[in-house]
Amino acid sequence: MQAIAGLLAQLGYPSDADAVEERLDRLRIVGDRVFVAELEGQVVGLAHLQVTPAIERDRPAGKLGALIVDEAHRGHGVGRALVEAVEREARLRGCELVFLTTSDRRDDAHVFYERVGFEQTGRRYGRTLSE
């Protein structure tokens, strides 16, 4: 769990290993998939797939909820392999499309997403909810 927590921190979401373990347990309950890339026994990346039925489509949509590759392993095909794994699983689960959201400030990620075939199709708006 510590390795996954380290990846999340690189993406800007600092987390401790216990919190990551609890989150993964919740994801299993709802049927999400988390793909982990390893190289020589070291976790070097992860991708999160959420599959959701949609009222505006006949088939579900897959959301690439997170994609993280360790800074030291970027540019070596890890991210592409994770995206391909997510897309294979989404097809197996009947998804019509895979989409993602990304921060405006992540220019390097935008270049990567376009390189692996994603297109910018809209905007995302959000609001943090208080308890």
PERAQUI-V422932 format. One record per residue. NEAR is the number of other ideal C-beta (glycine too) atoms within 12 Angstrom. Layout:
BEGIN
NEAR
NEAR
END
This chain:
BEGIN
22
17
25
36
25
25
39
30
20
27
27
15
21
14
25
17
19
14
19
29
19
17
26
25
15
16
23
14
10
17
17
28
30
35
33
29
33
19
18
8
9
17
29
31
38
42
39
38
37
30
30
25
17
18
8
11
15
12
18
26
25
35
27
39
31
37
40
37
32
28
18
16
25
23
16
17
19
32
35
25
25
38
35
23
28
39
28
19
27
33
19
15
24
18
28
19
26
35
29
36
23
28
16
13
9
18
12
18
29
19
16
26
26
17
16
25
15
25
14
16
14
10
9
14
8
9
6
6
5
4
3
END
